Amino acid sequence: MPRLFSYGTLQQEAVQLATFGRRLEGRQDALVGFEQSLLTIDDPRVVELSGKTEHLIVAYNGNEDSRVPGTVFEITDEELARADAYEVAQYIRIATVLASGRDAWVYVDARFVDES
């Protein structure tokens, strides 16, 4: 079962119910070597679900002391595809290792990811 780390709106119950059809159970964890900033969202569907026009986004900075707190969820492959559909184009899903040592997927700022 895949793990998905969320530091933002995927932690909200309303977003989970609309995206996955259920409330997710998760554990606190942290993303290491990343820093947060805000992203203005213009997708009306995402704004309606989250209730926010500004969402957190993260970019890798390589600093082992940088930690982004959040929650790691175990989800199905189908739910991971639903999460992909929820996220706007500015986010890209990458594999990472969390502070706990667990492997997880996380959505990061697509502008700073080398896809080659």
Jmol script that loads the backbone (N, CA, C; Angstrom):
load data "model"
ATOM      1  N   MET A   1       0.838  -1.185   0.000  1.00  0.00           N
ATOM      2  CA  MET A   1       0.000   0.000   0.000  1.00  0.00           C
ATOM      3  C   MET A   1       0.883   1.250   0.000  1.00  0.00           C
ATOM      4  N   PRO A   2       0.623   2.178  -0.904  1.00  0.00           N
ATOM      5  CA  PRO A   2       1.438   3.397  -0.930  1.00  0.00           C
ATOM      6  C   PRO A   2       1.188   4.272   0.297  1.00  0.00           C
ATOM      7  N   ARG A   3       2.208   5.055   0.628  1.00  0.00           N
ATOM      8  CA  ARG A   3       2.064   6.071   1.675  1.00  0.00           C
ATOM      9  C   ARG A   3       2.104   7.434   0.997  1.00  0.00           C
ATOM     10  N   LEU A   4       1.294   8.347   1.521  1.00  0.00           N
ATOM     11  CA  LEU A   4       1.246   9.709   1.007  1.00  0.00           C
ATOM     12  C   LEU A   4       1.454  10.662   2.171  1.00  0.00           C
ATOM     13  N   PHE A   5       2.441  11.538   2.036  1.00  0.00           N
ATOM     14  CA  PHE A   5       2.710  12.546   3.062  1.00  0.00           C
ATOM     15  C   PHE A   5       2.019  13.836   2.667  1.00  0.00           C
ATOM     16  N   SER A   6       1.264  14.403   3.601  1.00  0.00           N
ATOM     17  CA  SER A   6       0.591  15.678   3.359  1.00  0.00           C
ATOM     18  C   SER A   6       0.998  16.697   4.406  1.00  0.00           C
ATOM     19  N   TYR A   7       1.324  17.887   3.929  1.00  0.00           N
ATOM     20  CA  TYR A   7       1.636  19.023   4.801  1.00  0.00           C
ATOM     21  C   TYR A   7       0.580  20.106   4.637  1.00  0.00           C
ATOM     22  N   GLY A   8      -0.446  19.812   3.817  1.00  0.00           N
ATOM     23  CA  GLY A   8      -1.425  20.848   3.498  1.00  0.00           C
ATOM     24  C   GLY A   8      -2.849  20.350   3.497  1.00  0.00           C
ATOM     25  N   THR A   9      -3.577  20.683   2.434  1.00  0.00           N
ATOM     26  CA  THR A   9      -5.028  20.513   2.424  1.00  0.00           C
ATOM     27  C   THR A   9      -5.489  19.064   2.408  1.00  0.00           C
ATOM     28  N   LEU A  10      -4.653  18.125   2.002  1.00  0.00           N
ATOM     29  CA  LEU A  10      -5.068  16.718   2.036  1.00  0.00           C
ATOM     30  C   LEU A  10      -5.203  16.196   3.466  1.00  0.00           C
ATOM     31  N   GLN A  11      -4.846  17.016   4.442  1.00  0.00           N
ATOM     32  CA  GLN A  11      -5.072  16.670   5.844  1.00  0.00           C
ATOM     33  C   GLN A  11      -6.480  17.074   6.291  1.00  0.00           C
ATOM     34  N   GLN A  12      -7.160  17.901   5.497  1.00  0.00           N
ATOM     35  CA  GLN A  12      -8.488  18.386   5.867  1.00  0.00           C
ATOM     36  C   GLN A  12      -9.543  17.308   5.602  1.00  0.00           C
ATOM     37  N   GLU A  13     -10.422  17.118   6.582  1.00  0.00           N
ATOM     38  CA  GLU A  13     -11.448  16.082   6.458  1.00  0.00           C
ATOM     39  C   GLU A  13     -12.331  16.293   5.225  1.00  0.00           C
ATOM     40  N   ALA A  14     -12.754  17.517   4.965  1.00  0.00           N
ATOM     41  CA  ALA A  14     -13.631  17.780   3.818  1.00  0.00           C
ATOM     42  C   ALA A  14     -12.941  17.431   2.505  1.00  0.00           C
ATOM     43  N   VAL A  15     -11.656  17.743   2.391  1.00  0.00           N
ATOM     44  CA  VAL A  15     -10.896  17.420   1.180  1.00  0.00           C
ATOM     45  C   VAL A  15     -10.754  15.910   1.048  1.00  0.00           C
ATOM     46  N   GLN A  16     -10.491  15.224   2.143  1.00  0.00           N
ATOM     47  CA  GLN A  16     -10.370  13.765   2.112  1.00  0.00           C
ATOM     48  C   GLN A  16     -11.679  13.113   1.679  1.00  0.00           C
ATOM     49  N   LEU A  17     -12.789  13.546   2.255  1.00  0.00           N
ATOM     50  CA  LEU A  17     -14.082  12.957   1.906  1.00  0.00           C
ATOM     51  C   LEU A  17     -14.413  13.174   0.432  1.00  0.00           C
ATOM     52  N   ALA A  18     -14.145  14.371  -0.078  1.00  0.00           N
ATOM     53  CA  ALA A  18     -14.430  14.672  -1.481  1.00  0.00           C
ATOM     54  C   ALA A  18     -13.473  13.962  -2.429  1.00  0.00           C
ATOM     55  N   THR A  19     -12.224  13.796  -2.018  1.00  0.00           N
ATOM     56  CA  THR A  19     -11.210  13.211  -2.891  1.00  0.00           C
ATOM     57  C   THR A  19     -11.179  11.688  -2.816  1.00  0.00           C
ATOM     58  N   PHE A  20     -11.279  11.157  -1.608  1.00  0.00           N
ATOM     59  CA  PHE A  20     -11.119   9.713  -1.396  1.00  0.00           C
ATOM     60  C   PHE A  20     -12.407   8.996  -1.006  1.00  0.00           C
ATOM     61  N   GLY A  21     -13.431   9.761  -0.635  1.00  0.00           N
ATOM     62  CA  GLY A  21     -14.669   9.154  -0.196  1.00  0.00           C
ATOM     63  C   GLY A  21     -14.617   8.597   1.210  1.00  0.00           C
ATOM     64  N   ARG A  22     -13.575   8.953   1.948  1.00  0.00           N
ATOM     65  CA  ARG A  22     -13.432   8.491   3.330  1.00  0.00           C
ATOM     66  C   ARG A  22     -12.474   9.418   4.064  1.00  0.00           C
ATOM     67  N   ARG A  23     -12.511   9.335   5.383  1.00  0.00           N
ATOM     68  CA  ARG A  23     -11.567  10.074   6.222  1.00  0.00           C
ATOM     69  C   ARG A  23     -10.335   9.198   6.403  1.00  0.00           C
ATOM     70  N   LEU A  24      -9.166   9.757   6.140  1.00  0.00           N
ATOM     71  CA  LEU A  24      -7.921   9.005   6.254  1.00  0.00           C
ATOM     72  C   LEU A  24      -7.396   9.028   7.680  1.00  0.00           C
ATOM     73  N   GLU A  25      -6.794   7.933   8.095  1.00  0.00           N
ATOM     74  CA  GLU A  25      -6.098   7.855   9.374  1.00  0.00           C
ATOM     75  C   GLU A  25      -4.615   7.967   9.077  1.00  0.00           C
ATOM     76  N   GLY A  26      -3.905   8.782   9.835  1.00  0.00           N
ATOM     77  CA  GLY A  26      -2.489   8.959   9.563  1.00  0.00           C
ATOM     78  C   GLY A  26      -1.672   9.144  10.815  1.00  0.00           C
ATOM     79  N   ARG A  27      -0.367   9.275  10.591  1.00  0.00           N
ATOM     80  CA  ARG A  27       0.587   9.507  11.678  1.00  0.00           C
ATOM     81  C   ARG A  27       1.385  10.758  11.377  1.00  0.00           C
ATOM     82  N   GLN A  28       1.698  11.476  12.438  1.00  0.00           N
ATOM     83  CA  GLN A  28       2.535  12.663  12.264  1.00  0.00           C
ATOM     84  C   GLN A  28       3.931  12.231  11.828  1.00  0.00           C
ATOM     85  N   ASP A  29       4.516  13.035  10.968  1.00  0.00           N
ATOM     86  CA  ASP A  29       5.867  12.789  10.478  1.00  0.00           C
ATOM     87  C   ASP A  29       6.392  14.127   9.979  1.00  0.00           C
ATOM     88  N   ALA A  30       7.533  14.117   9.336  1.00  0.00           N
ATOM     89  CA  ALA A  30       8.097  15.361   8.809  1.00  0.00           C
ATOM     90  C   ALA A  30       8.867  15.078   7.531  1.00  0.00           C
ATOM     91  N   LEU A  31       8.863  16.052   6.656  1.00  0.00           N
ATOM     92  CA  LEU A  31       9.603  16.034   5.411  1.00  0.00           C
ATOM     93  C   LEU A  31      10.930  16.741   5.668  1.00  0.00           C
ATOM     94  N   VAL A  32      12.031  16.078   5.380  1.00  0.00           N
ATOM     95  CA  VAL A  32      13.359  16.597   5.696  1.00  0.00           C
ATOM     96  C   VAL A  32      13.997  17.214   4.450  1.00  0.00           C
ATOM     97  N   GLY A  33      14.622  18.393   4.637  1.00  0.00           N
ATOM     98  CA  GLY A  33      15.362  19.018   3.541  1.00  0.00           C
ATOM     99  C   GLY A  33      14.504  19.846   2.600  1.00  0.00           C
ATOM    100  N   PHE A  34      13.318  20.228   3.056  1.00  0.00           N
ATOM    101  CA  PHE A  34      12.402  21.031   2.245  1.00  0.00           C
ATOM    102  C   PHE A  34      11.972  22.260   3.028  1.00  0.00           C
ATOM    103  N   GLU A  35      11.543  23.299   2.297  1.00  0.00           N
ATOM    104  CA  GLU A  35      11.008  24.500   2.927  1.00  0.00           C
ATOM    105  C   GLU A  35       9.671  24.843   2.287  1.00  0.00           C
ATOM    106  N   GLN A  36       8.803  25.460   3.086  1.00  0.00           N
ATOM    107  CA  GLN A  36       7.460  25.811   2.645  1.00  0.00           C
ATOM    108  C   GLN A  36       7.370  27.226   2.118  1.00  0.00           C
ATOM    109  N   SER A  37       6.428  27.412   1.218  1.00  0.00           N
ATOM    110  CA  SER A  37       6.005  28.738   0.799  1.00  0.00           C
ATOM    111  C   SER A  37       4.520  28.639   0.449  1.00  0.00           C
ATOM    112  N   LEU A  38       3.937  29.740   0.007  1.00  0.00           N
ATOM    113  CA  LEU A  38       2.523  29.756  -0.358  1.00  0.00           C
ATOM    114  C   LEU A  38       2.363  29.835  -1.864  1.00  0.00           C
ATOM    115  N   LEU A  39       1.325  29.174  -2.349  1.00  0.00           N
ATOM    116  CA  LEU A  39       0.982  29.169  -3.767  1.00  0.00           C
ATOM    117  C   LEU A  39      -0.469  29.609  -3.896  1.00  0.00           C
ATOM    118  N   THR A  40      -0.731  30.584  -4.766  1.00  0.00           N
ATOM    119  CA  THR A  40      -2.097  31.018  -5.029  1.00  0.00           C
ATOM    120  C   THR A  40      -2.739  30.031  -5.996  1.00  0.00           C
ATOM    121  N   ILE A  41      -3.906  29.514  -5.607  1.00  0.00           N
ATOM    122  CA  ILE A  41      -4.634  28.520  -6.394  1.00  0.00           C
ATOM    123  C   ILE A  41      -5.750  29.209  -7.148  1.00  0.00           C
ATOM    124  N   ASP A  42      -5.852  28.952  -8.455  1.00  0.00           N
ATOM    125  CA  ASP A  42      -6.925  29.560  -9.237  1.00  0.00           C
ATOM    126  C   ASP A  42      -7.907  28.522  -9.786  1.00  0.00           C
ATOM    127  N   ASP A  43      -7.713  27.262  -9.431  1.00  0.00           N
ATOM    128  CA  ASP A  43      -8.640  26.207  -9.839  1.00  0.00           C
ATOM    129  C   ASP A  43      -9.868  26.268  -8.931  1.00  0.00           C
ATOM    130  N   PRO A  44     -11.036  26.654  -9.455  1.00  0.00           N
ATOM    131  CA  PRO A  44     -12.212  26.834  -8.611  1.00  0.00           C
ATOM    132  C   PRO A  44     -12.626  25.563  -7.858  1.00  0.00           C
ATOM    133  N   ARG A  45     -12.421  24.405  -8.456  1.00  0.00           N
ATOM    134  CA  ARG A  45     -12.778  23.145  -7.810  1.00  0.00           C
ATOM    135  C   ARG A  45     -11.946  22.925  -6.559  1.00  0.00           C
ATOM    136  N   VAL A  46     -10.643  23.170  -6.656  1.00  0.00           N
ATOM    137  CA  VAL A  46      -9.741  22.980  -5.518  1.00  0.00           C
ATOM    138  C   VAL A  46     -10.017  24.023  -4.442  1.00  0.00           C
ATOM    139  N   VAL A  47     -10.254  25.255  -4.845  1.00  0.00           N
ATOM    140  CA  VAL A  47     -10.567  26.317  -3.883  1.00  0.00           C
ATOM    141  C   VAL A  47     -11.858  25.988  -3.143  1.00  0.00           C
ATOM    142  N   GLU A  48     -12.864  25.499  -3.874  1.00  0.00           N
ATOM    143  CA  GLU A  48     -14.133  25.148  -3.236  1.00  0.00           C
ATOM    144  C   GLU A  48     -13.946  24.015  -2.223  1.00  0.00           C
ATOM    145  N   LEU A  49     -13.190  22.982  -2.593  1.00  0.00           N
ATOM    146  CA  LEU A  49     -12.978  21.850  -1.685  1.00  0.00           C
ATOM    147  C   LEU A  49     -12.190  22.247  -0.441  1.00  0.00           C
ATOM    148  N   SER A  50     -11.127  23.019  -0.640  1.00  0.00           N
ATOM    149  CA  SER A  50     -10.234  23.355   0.474  1.00  0.00           C
ATOM    150  C   SER A  50     -10.697  24.572   1.262  1.00  0.00           C
ATOM    151  N   GLY A  51     -11.465  25.439   0.617  1.00  0.00           N
ATOM    152  CA  GLY A  51     -11.864  26.686   1.259  1.00  0.00           C
ATOM    153  C   GLY A  51     -10.750  27.706   1.300  1.00  0.00           C
ATOM    154  N   LYS A  52      -9.699  27.485   0.503  1.00  0.00           N
ATOM    155  CA  LYS A  52      -8.531  28.375   0.535  1.00  0.00           C
ATOM    156  C   LYS A  52      -8.061  28.698  -0.873  1.00  0.00           C
ATOM    157  N   THR A  53      -7.639  29.955  -1.065  1.00  0.00           N
ATOM    158  CA  THR A  53      -7.034  30.340  -2.336  1.00  0.00           C
ATOM    159  C   THR A  53      -5.521  30.248  -2.285  1.00  0.00           C
ATOM    160  N   GLU A  54      -4.976  30.157  -1.084  1.00  0.00           N
ATOM    161  CA  GLU A  54      -3.524  29.978  -0.936  1.00  0.00           C
ATOM    162  C   GLU A  54      -3.261  28.644  -0.254  1.00  0.00           C
ATOM    163  N   HIS A  55      -2.409  27.845  -0.883  1.00  0.00           N
ATOM    164  CA  HIS A  55      -2.043  26.534  -0.353  1.00  0.00           C
ATOM    165  C   HIS A  55      -0.544  26.500  -0.099  1.00  0.00           C
ATOM    166  N   LEU A  56      -0.156  25.684   0.864  1.00  0.00           N
ATOM    167  CA  LEU A  56       1.269  25.465   1.102  1.00  0.00           C
ATOM    168  C   LEU A  56       1.857  24.657  -0.044  1.00  0.00           C
ATOM    169  N   ILE A  57       3.111  24.932  -0.348  1.00  0.00           N
ATOM    170  CA  ILE A  57       3.864  24.160  -1.330  1.00  0.00           C
ATOM    171  C   ILE A  57       5.283  24.063  -0.797  1.00  0.00           C
ATOM    172  N   VAL A  58       5.998  23.011  -1.152  1.00  0.00           N
ATOM    173  CA  VAL A  58       7.361  22.842  -0.659  1.00  0.00           C
ATOM    174  C   VAL A  58       8.340  22.685  -1.811  1.00  0.00           C
ATOM    175  N   ALA A  59       9.579  23.104  -1.540  1.00  0.00           N
ATOM    176  CA  ALA A  59      10.672  22.939  -2.484  1.00  0.00           C
ATOM    177  C   ALA A  59      11.886  22.424  -1.720  1.00  0.00           C
ATOM    178  N   TYR A  60      12.656  21.593  -2.374  1.00  0.00           N
ATOM    179  CA  TYR A  60      13.849  21.013  -1.769  1.00  0.00           C
ATOM    180  C   TYR A  60      14.905  22.091  -1.577  1.00  0.00           C
ATOM    181  N   ASN A  61      15.498  22.133  -0.366  1.00  0.00           N
ATOM    182  CA  ASN A  61      16.610  23.055  -0.134  1.00  0.00           C
ATOM    183  C   ASN A  61      17.875  22.324   0.309  1.00  0.00           C
ATOM    184  N   GLY A  62      17.767  21.013   0.547  1.00  0.00           N
ATOM    185  CA  GLY A  62      18.933  20.207   0.895  1.00  0.00           C
ATOM    186  C   GLY A  62      19.427  20.361   2.315  1.00  0.00           C
ATOM    187  N   ASN A  63      18.805  21.201   3.108  1.00  0.00           N
ATOM    188  CA  ASN A  63      19.242  21.444   4.472  1.00  0.00           C
ATOM    189  C   ASN A  63      18.613  20.401   5.397  1.00  0.00           C
ATOM    190  N   GLU A  64      19.436  19.551   5.976  1.00  0.00           N
ATOM    191  CA  GLU A  64      18.937  18.486   6.853  1.00  0.00           C
ATOM    192  C   GLU A  64      18.194  19.031   8.078  1.00  0.00           C
ATOM    193  N   ASP A  65      18.438  20.288   8.431  1.00  0.00           N
ATOM    194  CA  ASP A  65      17.750  20.895   9.570  1.00  0.00           C
ATOM    195  C   ASP A  65      16.365  21.430   9.201  1.00  0.00           C
ATOM    196  N   SER A  66      16.067  21.529   7.910  1.00  0.00           N
ATOM    197  CA  SER A  66      14.750  22.005   7.460  1.00  0.00           C
ATOM    198  C   SER A  66      13.752  20.867   7.554  1.00  0.00           C
ATOM    199  N   ARG A  67      12.676  21.113   8.266  1.00  0.00           N
ATOM    200  CA  ARG A  67      11.638  20.094   8.448  1.00  0.00           C
ATOM    201  C   ARG A  67      10.276  20.717   8.174  1.00  0.00           C
ATOM    202  N   VAL A  68       9.456  19.994   7.439  1.00  0.00           N
ATOM    203  CA  VAL A  68       8.081  20.403   7.182  1.00  0.00           C
ATOM    204  C   VAL A  68       7.186  19.374   7.870  1.00  0.00           C
ATOM    205  N   PRO A  69       6.439  19.791   8.903  1.00  0.00           N
ATOM    206  CA  PRO A  69       5.577  18.845   9.606  1.00  0.00           C
ATOM    207  C   PRO A  69       4.340  18.497   8.778  1.00  0.00           C
ATOM    208  N   GLY A  70       3.821  17.311   9.035  1.00  0.00           N
ATOM    209  CA  GLY A  70       2.612  16.892   8.340  1.00  0.00           C
ATOM    210  C   GLY A  70       2.168  15.523   8.800  1.00  0.00           C
ATOM    211  N   THR A  71       1.404  14.868   7.956  1.00  0.00           N
ATOM    212  CA  THR A  71       0.828  13.571   8.269  1.00  0.00           C
ATOM    213  C   THR A  71       1.082  12.609   7.121  1.00  0.00           C
ATOM    214  N   VAL A  72       1.441  11.380   7.464  1.00  0.00           N
ATOM    215  CA  VAL A  72       1.614  10.337   6.451  1.00  0.00           C
ATOM    216  C   VAL A  72       0.424   9.386   6.537  1.00  0.00           C
ATOM    217  N   PHE A  73      -0.146   9.100   5.364  1.00  0.00           N
ATOM    218  CA  PHE A  73      -1.335   8.254   5.260  1.00  0.00           C
ATOM    219  C   PHE A  73      -1.018   7.021   4.424  1.00  0.00           C
ATOM    220  N   GLU A  74      -1.602   5.889   4.778  1.00  0.00           N
ATOM    221  CA  GLU A  74      -1.565   4.717   3.917  1.00  0.00           C
ATOM    222  C   GLU A  74      -2.833   4.747   3.083  1.00  0.00           C
ATOM    223  N   ILE A  75      -2.655   4.694   1.761  1.00  0.00           N
ATOM    224  CA  ILE A  75      -3.785   4.786   0.848  1.00  0.00           C
ATOM    225  C   ILE A  75      -3.653   3.700  -0.211  1.00  0.00           C
ATOM    226  N   THR A  76      -4.680   3.556  -1.019  1.00  0.00           N
ATOM    227  CA  THR A  76      -4.646   2.576  -2.105  1.00  0.00           C
ATOM    228  C   THR A  76      -4.064   3.225  -3.362  1.00  0.00           C
ATOM    229  N   ASP A  77      -3.744   2.398  -4.345  1.00  0.00           N
ATOM    230  CA  ASP A  77      -3.275   2.928  -5.629  1.00  0.00           C
ATOM    231  C   ASP A  77      -4.349   3.803  -6.277  1.00  0.00           C
ATOM    232  N   GLU A  78      -5.605   3.399  -6.152  1.00  0.00           N
ATOM    233  CA  GLU A  78      -6.704   4.192  -6.707  1.00  0.00           C
ATOM    234  C   GLU A  78      -6.793   5.554  -6.017  1.00  0.00           C
ATOM    235  N   GLU A  79      -6.615   5.563  -4.696  1.00  0.00           N
ATOM    236  CA  GLU A  79      -6.657   6.828  -3.961  1.00  0.00           C
ATOM    237  C   GLU A  79      -5.474   7.723  -4.334  1.00  0.00           C
ATOM    238  N   LEU A  80      -4.330   7.119  -4.608  1.00  0.00           N
ATOM    239  CA  LEU A  80      -3.177   7.912  -5.053  1.00  0.00           C
ATOM    240  C   LEU A  80      -3.485   8.584  -6.388  1.00  0.00           C
ATOM    241  N   ALA A  81      -4.151   7.877  -7.279  1.00  0.00           N
ATOM    242  CA  ALA A  81      -4.559   8.465  -8.564  1.00  0.00           C
ATOM    243  C   ALA A  81      -5.560   9.606  -8.336  1.00  0.00           C
ATOM    244  N   ARG A  82      -6.435   9.450  -7.347  1.00  0.00           N
ATOM    245  CA  ARG A  82      -7.390  10.521  -7.027  1.00  0.00           C
ATOM    246  C   ARG A  82      -6.666  11.742  -6.462  1.00  0.00           C
ATOM    247  N   ALA A  83      -5.631  11.518  -5.669  1.00  0.00           N
ATOM    248  CA  ALA A  83      -4.833  12.628  -5.143  1.00  0.00           C
ATOM    249  C   ALA A  83      -4.143  13.356  -6.297  1.00  0.00           C
ATOM    250  N   ASP A  84      -3.637  12.595  -7.273  1.00  0.00           N
ATOM    251  CA  ASP A  84      -3.016  13.212  -8.450  1.00  0.00           C
ATOM    252  C   ASP A  84      -4.012  14.116  -9.170  1.00  0.00           C
ATOM    253  N   ALA A  85      -5.254  13.662  -9.275  1.00  0.00           N
ATOM    254  CA  ALA A  85      -6.287  14.454  -9.964  1.00  0.00           C
ATOM    255  C   ALA A  85      -6.649  15.704  -9.170  1.00  0.00           C
ATOM    256  N   TYR A  86      -6.574  15.630  -7.849  1.00  0.00           N
ATOM    257  CA  TYR A  86      -6.897  16.786  -6.991  1.00  0.00           C
ATOM    258  C   TYR A  86      -5.844  17.884  -7.108  1.00  0.00           C
ATOM    259  N   GLU A  87      -4.584  17.506  -7.141  1.00  0.00           N
ATOM    260  CA  GLU A  87      -3.503  18.503  -7.132  1.00  0.00           C
ATOM    261  C   GLU A  87      -3.435  19.252  -8.454  1.00  0.00           C
ATOM    262  N   VAL A  88      -3.174  20.545  -8.366  1.00  0.00           N
ATOM    263  CA  VAL A  88      -3.061  21.383  -9.561  1.00  0.00           C
ATOM    264  C   VAL A  88      -1.685  21.194 -10.198  1.00  0.00           C
ATOM    265  N   ALA A  89      -1.529  21.716 -11.401  1.00  0.00           N
ATOM    266  CA  ALA A  89      -0.325  21.468 -12.207  1.00  0.00           C
ATOM    267  C   ALA A  89       0.968  21.970 -11.571  1.00  0.00           C
ATOM    268  N   GLN A  90       0.891  22.902 -10.649  1.00  0.00           N
ATOM    269  CA  GLN A  90       2.107  23.431 -10.021  1.00  0.00           C
ATOM    270  C   GLN A  90       2.759  22.422  -9.076  1.00  0.00           C
ATOM    271  N   TYR A  91       2.036  21.356  -8.749  1.00  0.00           N
ATOM    272  CA  TYR A  91       2.565  20.316  -7.865  1.00  0.00           C
ATOM    273  C   TYR A  91       2.947  19.091  -8.683  1.00  0.00           C
ATOM    274  N   ILE A  92       4.012  18.435  -8.273  1.00  0.00           N
ATOM    275  CA  ILE A  92       4.406  17.167  -8.872  1.00  0.00           C
ATOM    276  C   ILE A  92       4.670  16.187  -7.732  1.00  0.00           C
ATOM    277  N   ARG A  93       4.296  14.943  -7.955  1.00  0.00           N
ATOM    278  CA  ARG A  93       4.470  13.915  -6.925  1.00  0.00           C
ATOM    279  C   ARG A  93       5.836  13.264  -7.079  1.00  0.00           C
ATOM    280  N   ILE A  94       6.585  13.218  -5.962  1.00  0.00           N
ATOM    281  CA  ILE A  94       7.894  12.563  -5.962  1.00  0.00           C
ATOM    282  C   ILE A  94       7.960  11.590  -4.786  1.00  0.00           C
ATOM    283  N   ALA A  95       8.879  10.651  -4.879  1.00  0.00           N
ATOM    284  CA  ALA A  95       9.146   9.718  -3.784  1.00  0.00           C
ATOM    285  C   ALA A  95      10.153  10.361  -2.841  1.00  0.00           C
ATOM    286  N   THR A  96       9.975  10.109  -1.547  1.00  0.00           N
ATOM    287  CA  THR A  96      10.891  10.661  -0.549  1.00  0.00           C
ATOM    288  C   THR A  96      10.981   9.716   0.637  1.00  0.00           C
ATOM    289  N   VAL A  97      11.935   9.997   1.514  1.00  0.00           N
ATOM    290  CA  VAL A  97      12.049   9.303   2.790  1.00  0.00           C
ATOM    291  C   VAL A  97      11.801  10.340   3.874  1.00  0.00           C
ATOM    292  N   LEU A  98      10.845  10.052   4.746  1.00  0.00           N
ATOM    293  CA  LEU A  98      10.455  10.984   5.802  1.00  0.00           C
ATOM    294  C   LEU A  98      11.400  10.891   6.996  1.00  0.00           C
ATOM    295  N   ALA A  99      11.241  11.798   7.940  1.00  0.00           N
ATOM    296  CA  ALA A  99      12.081  11.835   9.137  1.00  0.00           C
ATOM    297  C   ALA A  99      12.037  10.512   9.896  1.00  0.00           C
ATOM    298  N   SER A 100      10.901   9.821   9.843  1.00  0.00           N
ATOM    299  CA  SER A 100      10.735   8.529  10.526  1.00  0.00           C
ATOM    300  C   SER A 100      11.473   7.399   9.837  1.00  0.00           C
ATOM    301  N   GLY A 101      11.944   7.640   8.611  1.00  0.00           N
ATOM    302  CA  GLY A 101      12.576   6.590   7.811  1.00  0.00           C
ATOM    303  C   GLY A 101      11.613   5.902   6.865  1.00  0.00           C
ATOM    304  N   ARG A 102      10.326   6.248   6.936  1.00  0.00           N
ATOM    305  CA  ARG A 102       9.322   5.650   6.045  1.00  0.00           C
ATOM    306  C   ARG A 102       9.402   6.274   4.654  1.00  0.00           C
ATOM    307  N   ASP A 103       9.229   5.438   3.643  1.00  0.00           N
ATOM    308  CA  ASP A 103       9.116   5.906   2.263  1.00  0.00           C
ATOM    309  C   ASP A 103       7.705   6.430   2.050  1.00  0.00           C
ATOM    310  N   ALA A 104       7.584   7.497   1.283  1.00  0.00           N
ATOM    311  CA  ALA A 104       6.259   8.054   0.996  1.00  0.00           C
ATOM    312  C   ALA A 104       6.319   8.884  -0.279  1.00  0.00           C
ATOM    313  N   TRP A 105       5.158   9.093  -0.862  1.00  0.00           N
ATOM    314  CA  TRP A 105       4.990  10.061  -1.933  1.00  0.00           C
ATOM    315  C   TRP A 105       4.681  11.413  -1.312  1.00  0.00           C
ATOM    316  N   VAL A 106       5.087  12.483  -1.973  1.00  0.00           N
ATOM    317  CA  VAL A 106       4.769  13.835  -1.524  1.00  0.00           C
ATOM    318  C   VAL A 106       4.657  14.728  -2.758  1.00  0.00           C
ATOM    319  N   TYR A 107       3.781  15.723  -2.680  1.00  0.00           N
ATOM    320  CA  TYR A 107       3.626  16.699  -3.763  1.00  0.00           C
ATOM    321  C   TYR A 107       4.488  17.915  -3.454  1.00  0.00           C
ATOM    322  N   VAL A 108       5.334  18.279  -4.422  1.00  0.00           N
ATOM    323  CA  VAL A 108       6.278  19.384  -4.254  1.00  0.00           C
ATOM    324  C   VAL A 108       6.120  20.367  -5.413  1.00  0.00           C
ATOM    325  N   ASP A 109       6.803  21.486  -5.299  1.00  0.00           N
ATOM    326  CA  ASP A 109       6.769  22.526  -6.320  1.00  0.00           C
ATOM    327  C   ASP A 109       7.409  22.006  -7.609  1.00  0.00           C
ATOM    328  N   ALA A 110       6.609  21.874  -8.657  1.00  0.00           N
ATOM    329  CA  ALA A 110       7.074  21.297  -9.924  1.00  0.00           C
ATOM    330  C   ALA A 110       8.164  22.135 -10.590  1.00  0.00           C
ATOM    331  N   ARG A 111       8.237  23.411 -10.276  1.00  0.00           N
ATOM    332  CA  ARG A 111       9.240  24.279 -10.921  1.00  0.00           C
ATOM    333  C   ARG A 111      10.660  23.897 -10.538  1.00  0.00           C
ATOM    334  N   PHE A 112      10.808  23.201  -9.408  1.00  0.00           N
ATOM    335  CA  PHE A 112      12.148  22.919  -8.901  1.00  0.00           C
ATOM    336  C   PHE A 112      12.511  21.442  -8.963  1.00  0.00           C
ATOM    337  N   VAL A 113      11.780  20.675  -9.777  1.00  0.00           N
ATOM    338  CA  VAL A 113      12.050  19.245  -9.918  1.00  0.00           C
ATOM    339  C   VAL A 113      12.587  18.981 -11.306  1.00  0.00           C
ATOM    340  N   ASP A 114      13.734  18.337 -11.364  1.00  0.00           N
ATOM    341  CA  ASP A 114      14.341  17.951 -12.626  1.00  0.00           C
ATOM    342  C   ASP A 114      13.776  16.591 -13.011  1.00  0.00           C
ATOM    343  N   GLU A 115      12.976  16.552 -14.062  1.00  0.00           N
ATOM    344  CA  GLU A 115      12.310  15.304 -14.463  1.00  0.00           C
ATOM    345  C   GLU A 115      13.120  14.504 -15.474  1.00  0.00           C
ATOM    346  N   SER A 116      14.346  14.877 -15.742  1.00  0.00           N
ATOM    347  CA  SER A 116      15.140  14.138 -16.737  1.00  0.00           C
ATOM    348  C   SER A 116      15.751  12.885 -16.177  1.00  0.00           C
TER     349      SER A 116
END
end "model"
wireframe off; spacefill off
backbone 0.3
color backbone group
